């Protein structure tokens, strides 16, 4: 009688493989984090002879589960077929951390002063620090208060000030974070289909569950339109960001905000 398989989503399966079982990616163009160093066999044997032909037991760890190795191999295949080594490494790192990519849920593009002045006296709120650009004198002509037919000319000192401002969170940063999140979900979808169709796991059954594609909008589970599986960010068209009604898809290279 066969043992019942555990039903896991593709994200939970990846987290189990890379976080619990410590599975590793085997990439041709990128060395594994725990891979062997550039040390030859002669060097190892020489040090063993110095220690009296004794092999040191360094502890180490047990080998990963066979299903964990198959899941890691599927992620390696994703990188090799599509040339997305960086995407595969990103999926593996988020699986080891046990969290999705940060899509900046509470971020809003805003501008604020670069520096604040400390509160003084009865000030209710901090004031922005300004800088004087130039100082000059200007002649002001006014009518005489007692004789309107005459005028009075005075020199008034004028200071032109400005407030340096910065953008702590820009539209480009929010857009980039949410593009990365969508690409991560699309990669999980590819992994789910590949594991269910081409990989025979012994103890795990992959379910249909996927993280929402756009948790920041109303159409959270709307599947992006991808004509190919190259995971090109230009092919993914997220809907308008309903949170603050800014269309991030209107242009790929928006102009940098002007400083006040």
C-alpha contacts under 8 A as a table, 3 or more apart, distances in Angstrom:
res1	aa1	res2	aa2	distance
3	X	203	X	7.75
4	X	203	X	7.33
5	X	202	X	7.33
5	X	203	X	4.66
5	X	204	X	5.05
5	X	205	X	5.94
6	X	203	X	6.12
6	X	204	X	4.77
6	X	205	X	5.81
7	X	204	X	6.02
7	X	205	X	4.78
7	X	206	X	6.00
7	X	207	X	6.31
8	X	11	X	7.94
8	X	12	X	5.84
8	X	13	X	5.93
8	X	204	X	6.72
8	X	205	X	6.15
8	X	206	X	5.30
8	X	207	X	5.90
9	X	12	X	5.21
9	X	13	X	6.12
9	X	206	X	5.42
9	X	207	X	4.99
9	X	208	X	6.76
9	X	209	X	5.56
9	X	210	X	7.05
10	X	13	X	4.98
10	X	14	X	6.14
10	X	188	X	6.61
10	X	191	X	7.11
10	X	192	X	5.57
10	X	206	X	6.00
10	X	207	X	7.07
10	X	209	X	7.45
10	X	210	X	7.29
11	X	14	X	5.15
11	X	15	X	6.22
11	X	95	X	7.35
11	X	188	X	7.01
11	X	210	X	7.52
12	X	15	X	5.06
12	X	16	X	6.06
13	X	16	X	5.08
13	X	17	X	6.13
13	X	71	X	7.83
13	X	204	X	7.90
13	X	206	X	7.66
14	X	17	X	5.08
14	X	18	X	6.07
14	X	19	X	7.98
14	X	71	X	7.00
14	X	92	X	7.55
14	X	95	X	5.70
15	X	18	X	5.38
15	X	19	X	5.28
15	X	20	X	7.06
15	X	95	X	4.42
15	X	96	X	5.98
15	X	97	X	7.94
15	X	98	X	5.97
16	X	19	X	5.51
16	X	20	X	4.95
16	X	21	X	6.33
16	X	68	X	7.54
16	X	95	X	7.98
17	X	20	X	5.97
17	X	21	X	5.01
17	X	22	X	6.29
17	X	23	X	5.59
17	X	64	X	7.89
17	X	65	X	7.94
17	X	67	X	7.71
17	X	68	X	4.44
17	X	69	X	7.48
17	X	71	X	6.90
17	X	72	X	7.31
18	X	21	X	5.75
18	X	22	X	4.59
18	X	23	X	4.75
18	X	24	X	6.99
18	X	68	X	7.43
18	X	72	X	7.82
18	X	92	X	6.79
18	X	95	X	6.13
18	X	96	X	5.28
19	X	22	X	5.36
19	X	23	X	7.64
19	X	95	X	6.57
19	X	96	X	4.43
19	X	97	X	7.20
19	X	98	X	7.41
21	X	64	X	5.07
21	X	65	X	6.55
21	X	68	X	6.63
22	X	64	X	6.44
23	X	64	X	5.92
23	X	68	X	6.03
23	X	69	X	6.11
23	X	72	X	6.35
24	X	32	X	6.70
24	X	33	X	7.73
24	X	34	X	7.67
24	X	69	X	7.65
24	X	72	X	6.35
25	X	32	X	6.16
25	X	72	X	5.74
25	X	73	X	6.97
25	X	75	X	7.49
25	X	76	X	6.04
26	X	30	X	7.96
26	X	31	X	7.39
26	X	32	X	6.33
26	X	72	X	7.98
26	X	73	X	7.35
26	X	76	X	6.38
27	X	30	X	5.22
27	X	31	X	6.39
27	X	32	X	7.11
27	X	76	X	6.35
27	X	79	X	7.98
27	X	80	X	7.76
27	X	85	X	7.86
28	X	31	X	7.15
30	X	85	X	7.79
31	X	35	X	6.63
32	X	35	X	4.86
36	X	39	X	7.83
39	X	43	X	6.67
39	X	44	X	7.54
40	X	43	X	5.47
40	X	44	X	6.77
41	X	44	X	5.18
41	X	45	X	6.22
42	X	45	X	5.13
42	X	46	X	6.05
43	X	46	X	5.18
43	X	47	X	6.47
44	X	47	X	5.38
44	X	48	X	6.31
45	X	48	X	4.97
45	X	49	X	6.26
46	X	49	X	5.23
46	X	50	X	6.50
47	X	50	X	5.06
47	X	51	X	6.48
48	X	51	X	5.15
48	X	52	X	6.44
48	X	53	X	4.82
48	X	54	X	5.63
48	X	55	X	6.29
49	X	52	X	5.08
49	X	53	X	4.47
49	X	54	X	7.31
50	X	53	X	7.01
51	X	54	X	5.85
64	X	68	X	6.21
64	X	69	X	6.59
65	X	68	X	5.11
65	X	69	X	6.43
66	X	69	X	5.11
66	X	70	X	6.32
67	X	70	X	4.99
67	X	71	X	6.22
67	X	201	X	5.64
67	X	202	X	6.60
67	X	203	X	7.23
67	X	204	X	7.58
68	X	71	X	5.10
68	X	72	X	6.20
69	X	72	X	5.05
69	X	73	X	6.06
70	X	73	X	4.96
70	X	74	X	6.20
70	X	199	X	7.31
70	X	201	X	7.53
71	X	74	X	5.08
71	X	75	X	6.41
71	X	195	X	7.43
72	X	75	X	5.12
72	X	76	X	6.19
73	X	76	X	4.87
73	X	77	X	6.13
74	X	77	X	5.00
74	X	78	X	6.39
74	X	191	X	6.99
74	X	194	X	7.32
74	X	195	X	7.13
75	X	78	X	5.05
75	X	79	X	6.61
75	X	88	X	6.20
75	X	191	X	6.94
76	X	79	X	5.21
76	X	80	X	6.25
76	X	88	X	6.95
77	X	80	X	5.00
77	X	81	X	5.92
78	X	81	X	5.50
78	X	82	X	6.14
78	X	83	X	7.77
78	X	84	X	7.23
78	X	88	X	6.98
78	X	191	X	7.76
79	X	82	X	5.59
79	X	83	X	5.14
79	X	84	X	4.59
79	X	85	X	4.73
79	X	86	X	7.88
79	X	87	X	7.25
79	X	88	X	5.64
80	X	83	X	5.27
80	X	84	X	7.11
80	X	85	X	7.23
82	X	229	X	7.62
82	X	230	X	5.77
84	X	87	X	5.14
84	X	88	X	6.31
85	X	88	X	5.13
85	X	89	X	6.15
86	X	89	X	5.10
86	X	90	X	6.07
87	X	90	X	5.00
87	X	91	X	6.23
87	X	184	X	7.57
87	X	187	X	7.91
88	X	91	X	5.15
88	X	92	X	6.20
89	X	92	X	5.05
89	X	93	X	6.07
90	X	93	X	5.13
90	X	94	X	6.19
91	X	94	X	5.31
91	X	95	X	6.14
91	X	184	X	6.69
91	X	187	X	7.83
92	X	95	X	5.02
92	X	96	X	6.22
93	X	96	X	5.07
93	X	97	X	6.20
94	X	97	X	4.96
94	X	98	X	5.90
94	X	99	X	5.68
94	X	100	X	6.02
94	X	101	X	6.89
95	X	98	X	4.96
95	X	99	X	6.72
95	X	100	X	7.90
100	X	181	X	7.71
101	X	177	X	7.85
101	X	180	X	7.31
101	X	181	X	5.64
101	X	184	X	7.59
102	X	105	X	7.82
102	X	177	X	6.65
102	X	178	X	7.97
102	X	181	X	7.21
103	X	174	X	7.22
103	X	177	X	4.93
103	X	178	X	4.89
103	X	180	X	7.73
103	X	181	X	6.05
104	X	107	X	5.34
104	X	174	X	6.48
104	X	177	X	6.75
104	X	178	X	7.56
105	X	216	X	6.73
107	X	169	X	6.96
107	X	174	X	7.17
108	X	169	X	6.68
108	X	170	X	7.80
108	X	171	X	7.99
108	X	244	X	7.74
109	X	167	X	7.34
109	X	168	X	7.77
109	X	169	X	5.15
109	X	170	X	4.98
109	X	171	X	5.70
110	X	167	X	6.06
110	X	168	X	7.11
110	X	169	X	6.44
110	X	170	X	7.15
111	X	165	X	6.57
111	X	166	X	5.80
111	X	167	X	4.74
111	X	168	X	6.99
112	X	165	X	5.49
112	X	166	X	5.78
112	X	167	X	6.56
112	X	168	X	7.66
113	X	116	X	6.85
113	X	128	X	5.87
113	X	129	X	7.39
113	X	163	X	6.64
113	X	164	X	5.95
113	X	165	X	4.21
113	X	166	X	6.17
114	X	128	X	7.94
114	X	129	X	7.86
114	X	163	X	7.88
114	X	164	X	5.60
114	X	165	X	4.76
114	X	166	X	5.46
115	X	128	X	6.27
115	X	129	X	5.60
115	X	164	X	7.74
116	X	126	X	6.57
116	X	127	X	5.87
116	X	128	X	4.56
116	X	129	X	5.09
117	X	126	X	6.21
117	X	127	X	5.49
117	X	128	X	5.82
117	X	129	X	5.29
118	X	126	X	6.23
118	X	127	X	7.45
119	X	122	X	7.93
119	X	123	X	5.94
119	X	124	X	7.80
119	X	125	X	6.98
119	X	126	X	5.44
119	X	127	X	7.44
120	X	123	X	5.82
123	X	126	X	7.11
128	X	163	X	7.07
129	X	163	X	6.45
129	X	164	X	7.99
130	X	161	X	6.24
130	X	162	X	5.48
130	X	163	X	4.48
130	X	164	X	6.98
131	X	161	X	5.39
131	X	162	X	5.56
131	X	163	X	6.29
131	X	164	X	7.74
132	X	135	X	7.55
132	X	159	X	6.51
132	X	160	X	5.80
132	X	161	X	4.25
132	X	162	X	6.55
133	X	159	X	7.44
133	X	160	X	5.52
133	X	161	X	5.43
133	X	162	X	6.94
134	X	159	X	5.95
134	X	160	X	5.53
134	X	161	X	7.46
135	X	157	X	7.18
135	X	158	X	5.75
135	X	159	X	4.60
135	X	160	X	6.52
136	X	157	X	5.90
136	X	158	X	5.43
136	X	159	X	6.69
137	X	155	X	6.00
137	X	156	X	5.37
137	X	157	X	4.49
137	X	158	X	5.78
138	X	155	X	5.48
138	X	156	X	5.23
138	X	157	X	6.47
138	X	158	X	6.91
139	X	153	X	6.42
139	X	154	X	5.53
139	X	155	X	4.57
139	X	156	X	6.20
140	X	153	X	5.62
140	X	154	X	5.27
140	X	155	X	6.26
140	X	156	X	6.85
141	X	151	X	6.49
141	X	152	X	5.61
141	X	153	X	4.49
141	X	154	X	6.50
142	X	151	X	5.54
142	X	152	X	5.26
142	X	153	X	6.51
143	X	147	X	7.64
143	X	148	X	5.53
143	X	149	X	7.33
143	X	150	X	6.09
143	X	151	X	4.33
143	X	152	X	5.94
144	X	147	X	5.20
144	X	148	X	5.24
144	X	149	X	7.35
144	X	150	X	5.53
144	X	151	X	5.13
144	X	152	X	5.92
145	X	148	X	6.36
147	X	150	X	5.74
148	X	151	X	7.18
163	X	260	X	7.40
164	X	259	X	7.57
164	X	260	X	7.12
165	X	259	X	6.14
165	X	260	X	6.33
166	X	259	X	7.06
167	X	170	X	5.92
169	X	173	X	6.68
169	X	174	X	7.51
170	X	173	X	5.36
170	X	174	X	6.61
171	X	174	X	5.25
171	X	175	X	6.04
171	X	248	X	7.69
172	X	175	X	5.04
172	X	176	X	6.02
172	X	254	X	7.62
173	X	176	X	5.16
173	X	177	X	6.17
174	X	177	X	5.22
174	X	178	X	6.27
175	X	178	X	5.32
175	X	179	X	6.11
175	X	248	X	6.54
176	X	179	X	5.10
176	X	180	X	6.22
177	X	180	X	5.21
177	X	181	X	6.36
178	X	181	X	4.93
178	X	182	X	6.24
179	X	182	X	5.22
179	X	183	X	6.26
179	X	233	X	6.64
179	X	236	X	7.99
180	X	183	X	5.15
180	X	184	X	6.17
181	X	184	X	5.04
181	X	185	X	6.41
181	X	213	X	7.88
182	X	185	X	5.19
182	X	186	X	6.23
182	X	213	X	5.86
182	X	214	X	7.18
182	X	236	X	7.71
183	X	186	X	5.04
183	X	187	X	6.11
183	X	231	X	6.46
183	X	233	X	7.10
184	X	187	X	5.08
184	X	188	X	6.32
185	X	188	X	4.99
185	X	189	X	6.25
185	X	210	X	7.40
185	X	211	X	6.60
185	X	212	X	7.65
185	X	213	X	6.27
186	X	189	X	4.99
186	X	190	X	6.36
186	X	231	X	7.45
187	X	190	X	5.10
187	X	191	X	6.22
187	X	231	X	7.71
188	X	191	X	4.94
188	X	192	X	6.04
188	X	210	X	7.42
189	X	192	X	5.07
189	X	193	X	6.33
189	X	210	X	7.08
190	X	193	X	5.33
190	X	194	X	6.09
191	X	194	X	5.10
191	X	195	X	5.96
192	X	195	X	5.32
192	X	196	X	6.18
192	X	206	X	6.82
192	X	207	X	7.94
192	X	208	X	7.60
193	X	196	X	5.26
193	X	197	X	6.06
194	X	197	X	5.30
194	X	198	X	5.47
194	X	199	X	6.87
195	X	198	X	5.67
195	X	199	X	4.81
195	X	200	X	7.45
195	X	201	X	7.98
195	X	206	X	7.31
196	X	199	X	6.22
196	X	200	X	7.61
196	X	205	X	7.87
196	X	206	X	6.41
201	X	204	X	5.74
201	X	205	X	7.13
212	X	215	X	5.70
212	X	220	X	5.34
212	X	221	X	5.11
213	X	220	X	5.47
213	X	221	X	5.40
213	X	222	X	6.56
213	X	223	X	6.78
213	X	224	X	7.86
214	X	217	X	5.79
214	X	218	X	7.90
214	X	219	X	6.64
214	X	220	X	4.22
214	X	221	X	6.62
214	X	222	X	7.51
214	X	238	X	7.33
215	X	218	X	7.69
215	X	219	X	7.97
215	X	220	X	4.98
216	X	220	X	7.10
216	X	241	X	7.06
216	X	242	X	7.60
216	X	243	X	7.03
217	X	220	X	5.75
217	X	239	X	7.53
217	X	240	X	7.71
217	X	241	X	6.18
217	X	242	X	5.72
217	X	243	X	6.98
218	X	242	X	7.49
219	X	222	X	5.40
219	X	239	X	7.68
224	X	236	X	5.62
224	X	237	X	6.41
224	X	238	X	7.11
225	X	235	X	6.97
225	X	236	X	6.29
225	X	237	X	7.19
226	X	229	X	6.62
226	X	231	X	7.87
226	X	235	X	5.83
226	X	236	X	6.54
227	X	235	X	7.56
228	X	231	X	7.61
229	X	232	X	7.95
231	X	235	X	7.55
232	X	235	X	5.57
232	X	236	X	7.22
233	X	236	X	5.36
234	X	237	X	7.26
237	X	249	X	7.02
238	X	249	X	7.36
239	X	249	X	7.83
240	X	245	X	6.81
240	X	246	X	6.69
240	X	247	X	5.13
240	X	248	X	6.84
240	X	249	X	7.37
241	X	244	X	6.41
241	X	245	X	5.54
241	X	246	X	5.76
241	X	247	X	6.23
241	X	248	X	7.18
242	X	245	X	4.83
242	X	246	X	7.31
247	X	250	X	5.71
248	X	251	X	6.82
248	X	252	X	7.84
249	X	252	X	6.58
251	X	254	X	5.84
